[in-house]
Amino acid sequence: MKSRVLVVDDEESIRFTFETFLSDEGYSIVTAGSFDEAEEHIVKTDFDVIFLDIILGDRSGVDVLKIVKEIKPHCPVVMITGYPNVETAADAVRIGAFDYIPKPVRQETLLHVTRIAVQHKLLQEENEKFRLNLEAIFNSVKDGIITVDRDLNVLEVNEAVYTICGIDRNAIGRPFHSVLTSCSETCLHALQKTVESKNPVEVIRSECRHNKNPRQIVTINSTPLINREKTYSGAVVVIRDLTRIDDLERNLRDRRQFNNLIGQNKRMQKIYSLIEDLADVQTTVLITGESGTGKELVAEAIHYTGLRSDKPLVKVNCSALSESLLESELFGHVKGAFTGADKDKTGRFQMAERGTIFLDEIGDISPRMQLRLLRVLQEKTFERVGDSSPIKADVRIIAATNQNLTGKVQLGEFREDLYYRLKVVEIALPPLRERMDDLPMLADHFLKTLNKKFNKSIESISDDVHRVFISYTWPGNIRELEHTLEHAFVICRGKTITIDHLPDNFAGTMAKVSALSPDENALDAKTVLQALKKAGWNKSKAARLLGVNVRTIYRKINKFNIKEENTAKP
C-alpha cells in the first residue's frame, strides 16, 4: 500500500515539484494550496507524512501544525520555509514538527526526509499498537496494579485499582501517599520496604479498613522494577481482593454457629439463609416450633443482623401475664387509668421505638388483645391504657409460638386476620429429634459454656452417653439437652460425663440402648450400613451409635465392601 503524503503550500510550483519528486518514488500525493483546503484533507484522510509551508497566504502553517497535533498526533509534519533560521525551527519543533526543509527544495533532501518521516510514522504505529495491547492486558487483570518510581510517585495504575482502592488515573504523577483514601496504608508500607531494600514484600490477608468497605481483605505483593539497563527504577505492587473468598470462608464457619444458633443440619442452613434475607426487610415474622428449639435466638439473630441492630430489642412473654397486665405492659398507661396506676408507665412498644419487639407465646393472648395487636399492625399506632391520643409505632414485630395457630384459627380461638398479618414470613424450627446430626456439635458447645460457668475442665461425654443421647427423643429439645448436661456437670468430678451422671428420666433409654448394643462379631452389613446412613457417613458417629471402636467400622466397611453410593435413593 502506497504511503500517503500531503503537501500544503500556497505556491503552485512548490506543490508541483513535491508531487513530481514523490510520485516518481511511488508515494500517493495530495496537495492543498490554502489553510481551509489543508484542514479538510487532514480531517478526512490519515496521512503518513505532511509537508507544510510555514508562510501560508494570510495564515501561518503553524496554525495547521496545531490542528494536525490535535487530531492526528502521530502523523509527522515537516515544515517548509524560504527563510530558515534558528527561531523558526525551534518554534516548529517545540510545537511538534518532525523536521523542516528549506526552499529551494532539493530532490535528494526531500526523498531522504520523506523516508525517515514515513519510517518514524510506522514505528510510532507499532509502538502505539504495542502500547494499546499492553494497556488492554494491564486493565484486563482483575488484581489492582500500581507502579511507582524510586521516589514513590505513581507511574501507572490499572482499572482494577479503582474498584479495589478507589484510586483512578488522576493519581499518575502524584506521590503515592497523597492519593490513598482512608485505609490501613499497608500497600504503601510494602512499597516503602521494597524501595528501601530492593527486595519483594508479601502481605497475606491484610484488612484495608476502607470507609466504604471496612471488611475488605487483600493480599499484597510488592516487587522491584528493573529496566533494560538492569538498574533499579522503582516498584510495582499487585493487590488481590480476597474479600469474597474470605466471606465464603467466614460463611462456612458462621454456618456452623450463626448468631448463637448452633448446627449445620440442612434445615438449619435454610433457616440461616432466610434470617439473612429477612435482616433488612422490615416485615413481620412468625417463628414456630416446639418449646426449647431456640425461637428467641432466631428473633435475636433477625434483629442483630438487620438495620435496626443498634436500636432496642424488647422481649415480652405473652403467656406470663394476665390480659390487663399484658395490655399495660405492651402499650403503657397513664396515671389514674386503673386502681394502682399512680404514675404514667411507658409500654414495651414505646420502648422498642425504631427497634424490634419480640412477642413470645403469641398464641396465648386473649381475643381482645388480638384485636388491639391487629390495629397496631394495620395502623402502625397504639394508645396507652386510659388515654385516647394515638402514638406512632415504628417497631418491627417478631412473634413466636409453640402452638398450632392454624388449628386455633379453625377452632375460632385465634383471629384469622391477625394470623395472616403475623405470618408474612414463617420460620419453622425443627425439633432436636429431627436434627440429631447437630447433637454432637450442640453438646460440644454446651460443654464449653458450662466449663466456664462451673469453672471446670470436663473434656467430653462418653460413648455410652452419646448412644443414649442419640436414642432419646428430647421432648424438651435443645433446652433439655442444656439442662441435662448442666445436671451432669454438677455431679461429675472427672474429665468425662458418663451415664451415671445423667438424670433419672434417662433410665428407660439407657436400658433400651444396652439391650440393643450389638456384639462386634454380630454386626452384619445391613446394621453397619444403617448406622453409617444415620450418621451421615461419619465413621466416628456411626461407631458411637453402634457402641464399637471406629476401627471396627473401617474393618466392617472393607469386609462387606460397603460403598457410599449404597445410600442413593431409588
N, C-alpha and C positions, 0 to 999 in steps of 0.2 A: 504494500500500500504506500503510495507516494506521500512524503511529508508535505504538510500544508504550510504555506508561507504567506503572510500578509505584509504588503509594502504600503506604507502610508506616507505620502509626500505630495505637496501641492504643485511640484514641478513635474510635468508630464514626461520630460526627458529622463528624469531620475527614475520614475516608475518604469519606463520602457527599458532602461538599462538593467535594472534589477530583474525585471521579468525575463529579459533575453538571457542574461547570465545564468539565472537559476533554472529556467525551463530547460536549457541545454543539459543541465546536470540531473534532470528528472524530477525536480520539485514541482508541486502543484501551486501555482501562484494566483493570488487575489490581490488587486490593488485598490487603493482608495485615495482620493485627492482632497478630502476635507474631513473635518472633525466629525460631522454627523454621519458621513458615509463610513468612516472608520468604526465609529461606535456601533452602527448597525451590523457590520460584519463580525465584530468582536462578540456581540451578544448572540448571534446565530450560529457561529462556527467555532469549533475547537481547533486553533492553530498550533503548530509545533514551534513556530518562531514568528515574531513580529518585528519588522523594521519600521522605525518610527522617526520622522523628521522632528527635530526639536522646534523649529520655526514652521508653524502650520497655518499660513494665512494670518487671520486676526486672532487665532487661538494658539496655545502652546501645546507642543507634543507631550509635555509633562502632564497636561490635563488628561490626555489619552492614556498615558502610562498609569495614572492613578486609577482609571477605570479598569484597565487590564488587571492590576494588582488586586482590585476589589472582587471582580467576578471570575477571573481566570488566573489565580495567583501562581500557578505552576508553569505558566507559559513564559519563556524567556523573551525579553524585549531588548532589542539592540537599537540604540539611538543613532540617528544620522544628523551630522552637523557640519555646516560650512565654516564655522568659526570655533574650532575646538580649543578649549582652554581648561585649565585645571578646575576652575569653579564650576563650569558647565558639567564636566564629567563627574565631579564629586556630588553635585546635586542629583544627577540622574541615578547614580549608583546608590545614593542614600535613600532615594525613593523606591528603588527596587529594580533598576535597569541591569540587565545581564552584562552588557558591554556597549561600546559605541564605536562607530567608524566615521572617518572624516570624508568630506567631499573634496575633490572628485573621487569617486569610488573606484578602487582597483579590483579587477575580477578575482585575482588570487586571494586578496584580503577578504572579499565578500564571501567567496566559497568556503574559505577556512573558518571564518566566524560562523557561517551557517551550519557547517558540520558540527562544530563544537557546541552550538546552541541546541541543535536537534538531539545530540547525544546527551546533553545536560537534561533536556526535557524527558527523554526516555529513562534516564537514571532516576529522575525525580518521580516519574510514574511508578517505576519499580519499587522505589523506596516507600512511596505512598501506599501502594498495594500491600507491601510487606507490613507497613505500619498498621493499616486497617485490619489485616489478618491477625496481627498480634493483639490489637485492641479488641477484636471480636473474641479471641481466645481469652484474653485477660478479663473481659467482662462476662464471659460465659461461666467462669469459675464461681461456684456458689460460696466459696470462702472469701472473706474480706482480705484484700492485698493492699498494703501501703508500703511505698518505697520512700526512703529519706536519704539525704546526703550526710556527710560526716558531721554537719552542724545540726542535724535532726530537723532540717527543713523538709517539708513534704515535696517529693518529686512527682509522684503519681499515686492515684487511688483507683480502684475498680468500682463498679456499680454496687457490688455486694457490701462494700464498706458502709454505704448509706443505710442499707437495711439493717446491718448489724450494729453499727456505731453511730449512725446519724451524721456521718461526715460526707460531704459531697465534694465535687471538683473545685469548688471555691477555696478549698484548703491548700491547693497546689501553690507552692512558693512561700507558704507561711510556716512558722515554727510549729512543730507537731504539738507541743504542749498547749499552744494557743487555740487549737481547733477542737480539743477534747471537750465534750459536754460533761455534765456532772456524772462522773463514773469513778471507778476504783483506780484508773490510770495504770493498770497492770501492764498493758501493751507498751506504754511509754517507758516504764521501768525496764521491761525486757529489751527494748531498743537501746536504751542508755547502756545497759550491760554489754550488749553486742558491740556498740560503738566503742566502748571503753576497752573491752577485752578482745575484740575482733573474733569472738567465738559464738557459736549458736547458743540460743537460750530457749528452753521449752518450759511452758507453764501449763499444767494439766488441770482442767476443770476450775477455772477461775470465775468468781462471781463478779460480773460487771457493775452491778448495783446502779444501773441507769435509773433516772427518774421515771422514764416511760416504760421501762421493762426491768424492774428491780430483781426479777428472778432469772435473768439471763445468765446462762453458763457457757463459757467458751474455753477452747484450747488455743494457746498462743505459741507460735514458733517464730523466733526472730533469727535471721541468718545474715552474715556479712555479704555485701555486694562486691564482686571482684570484676574490674573492667578488662578490656582486651590486653592492656599492658600488664596484667596480673597485679595491679595495685588496688588497694582498698579504696572504695569510693562512697560507701555508705552502708545501708542495711535495708532489708525487706522483712516485714512482719506479715505473717499469714494468720488470720483469725477465723477459727472454725466455730460456728454456733452449734452448741450441743444441747440447747435448751429443750428441744423436742425429745431427744434421746433421754435426757435427764428426767423430763416429765414422764416419759414412758416407764423408766426405771422406778421413779417415785410412785407412779400409779400402781406398778406391780407390787411395790412394798405396801402402799396405802390400801390396796385392795384386800390385804390380809387384816388390816386394822384401820377402819375408816371412821374417824371421829368417835373413838371409843367403842365402835361396833366391831366385834371380833368375828372373823370367819372368811373362808374362801369358797364356801358352798356356792353352786351356780345360782341358786335363788337369791342368795345374799349379794352376789355380784350384780345381779339385775337391780336389786334394791339400791345398791351404792350408786349405780348409774342414774337411776330415777331421782335419787336425792340430789345429785349434781345438776340434773335437768331442772329440778324444782327450785334450786337455791335462789335464782334471780328472777323467778316468775312468781309474782305476788298473788298466787291463787290459794284457795282453801284446800287443806289436805286432811284426809281421814286416815288414821293409822289403825289397822285392825290386827288382832292376834290374841292368843291366849295370855293369861297372866304370866309375867316373868319372861316374856320373849324380847323385851327391850324397846317397847314403844316410846318411852320417854327419851331414850338415847337417840332414836330416829328423829324425834322432834328437835332435840338439841343439834343434831347434825344438819338438819334443814336450816335452822336458824343461823348457826355459826358459820355456815359456808355461803351464806347469801348476803344481799345488800344491806340487810338490817342487823348484821352481826355486831355492830358497835352500839346497838340500841338494846333495851331490856328484853329479856325472855322471862315472861311471868307465867308461873305454873299454878293451876288450880285443879284440885281433886274434887270433882263434882259429886262423887258419891259420899264424901265425908261430911257434907253439910246439909242441913235441912233446907227446904225451899226458901224460907225467909232469910236465913243466914247467907245462903248462896247468892240470892239476889243482891243483898247489901254488899257481899264480898266482891261480886263481879262489877256492879255498877256504882257502888258507893251510896252514901245517903247524906242528907242534910240534917242539921241539928233539929231535934224535935220530931223527926219523921215517924218515930215509934218510941215506945217506952224503953228507956235506957239509951236513946240516941242523944247523948248530952253534948255532942260536938259533931262537926262535919267529918265525914270519912271519905277518903279517896278510894275508888274502886280499882279492881285489877285491870279493867280495860283502860282506865285513865293512866295507871302506872305503866302500861305497856305501850303508851303512845309512840308511834313510829317504829315500834318493835314487833314482837310476836307474843301472843297469848296461847298457852297450851292448855286445852280443856280435856283433862284425863277423865275416863269413865263417863263420857258424854251420854251414854245410853241410860244413865240413871236419873237424868234430870226430869222434872215434872212437866206436864203439858203447858202450864203457864210459863215456866222458864224456857221451854222450847219456843213458844211464841215470841218472847222477848229477844231471844237469841236470833230468831229468824229476822226480826225487824232490824237488828244490828247488821246482819249480813246483807239485807236488802237496801237499807237506807244509809248505812255507814254512820249512824248516830245512835245515841242512847240517852236516857235520863236517869239521874240519880233518884233513889227512893225518896219520896217526899218533895220532889222538885220537877217541874214541867219544862225546864229550859233544856233544849237538846244540846248535847256535847258531841262534837265530831270525833269519830273513831278511826284514826289512821293506824289500824292494827291488822296484822296478819293473823288469821285464826288457824291453828292446827288442833284437831280433835283426835281423841283416841278412845277405843272401846274394846273390851274383850267379849262383848255380847254380839249376837246375831241381829244387827239392826234391821236387815231385810225382813226377818221373821217378826220383829217388833212392829214394823210398819204394817205388815199383813194383819197382825192382831189389833191394830189401832192404838198401840201403846207409844208409838213414835211418829211424829208428823212426817208425811212423805215429802212435803216441800222442803222441810229442813234437812231431811236425809240427803236429798239430791243437792242441796246447797252446800252441805258439808263434804259430800263425796264428789267434788270436782275431780280430784285425783285420789285414788285409794292406794295405800301401801299395805299389803297384807303380809305380815311377818309369819314365817313358818315356825311351828313348834320345834323344840330341840330334837324330838324323836324323828323328825323329817330332815334333819341336817346333822346326823351323827358323825359325818366326816369332819365336822368342825369341833367335835368334843375334845380331842387331844389338844388342839390349839387353845380352846377356852380353858381347859384345865391348867395348861401351862401359864396362861395369863393370870388366872386366879392364884396359882402358886406364887408368882412374883409379887402380886399385890398383897397377899396375906403374909408373905415373909416380911414385907416392910411393916405391915400393921402389927404383927406379933413379935417383930424383931427376932425371927427365927431363920434358919437356913435349911428348910426342907427342900430336897432336891427333886423328888419325883413321887409318882404313885406306882404301886406295884402292878405287875401284870394281872394278878388276880383282881385287883380293884378296877383295873381298866376293863376286864371282861365283864365285871358286874355293871359298870357304868354303861357299857355298850348294850347290855341286855335289859337295862332298866328303861321304863317308859317315860320317866321325867314329867309327871303331871304338872310340876311347878316350874318346868323349863329351866332357863339359864339361872334364874334367881335361886331355884332349888339346888342347882349344881354349886353355886357360890356358897350357899348356906351349908351344904353337905361338907364341902372342903373346909369351911370355917370351923365346923364341928370337929372335923378330923384334926385340924391344926391345934385346937385346944387340948386334945388328948395326946397327940403324937409327940414323943420325946426324942425320936430318932431322925434320920435323914429321909426316910421313905414312909409314905402313908400306906398302910396295909388294911385288909378287910376288918381287922379288929378295931380300927378307928372310925368305921362307918356307923351312922345312926341305926337304930333297931329296925326301922322300916325297910332296910335293905336285906333283911334276913331271908325273906322269901326268894328274892332274886339270887342271893348267894347260894342258896340250896339248889336252885334250878341250874345255875351255872356249873356247880360242882357235879351235878348229875349228868350234865351234857358234855363236860370236858372230855374230849376223846383221848384215848391212848395213842401215842405216836405211831405204834405199829398198826393201829386200826384205821388210820387215816387213809381214805381212798381218794381217787382222783376227783370225784364229784364234790366231796366235802372240802377239799383244798380249793377247788375252783370256785365254789360258792363263797368261801371266806375271802378269796382274792377279789372277787367281784364286789363284795360288800365293802371291802377296804379300799376300793378304787385302785387296785393293783399295787398298793403299798405293802411290800412284803413284811415289814415290821408290824404294821397294823394287823395284817392277816395272821401273823404269828401270835399276837396278843389275843386276837379273837379266838383262836384255837387252843390257846394255853400251851404253846410249844415254843421252842427256840427258833429264831429266824433262820438258822442254818438248816433246820428240819424242813422249812418251807422251800428253800432252794433245792434240797435233795429231792423233795416230792415233785417239784416242778420238772426237774431233769428226769426223774424216774418215769413220770406219767406223760412226759413231753407236752406239758401244758403251755399253750401259747395265748397271748393276749387277745388275738383275733377271735378266740372262742367266746368272747363276751359280746360279739356283734349280734345285734338283734336280727331275727329272720325277716 
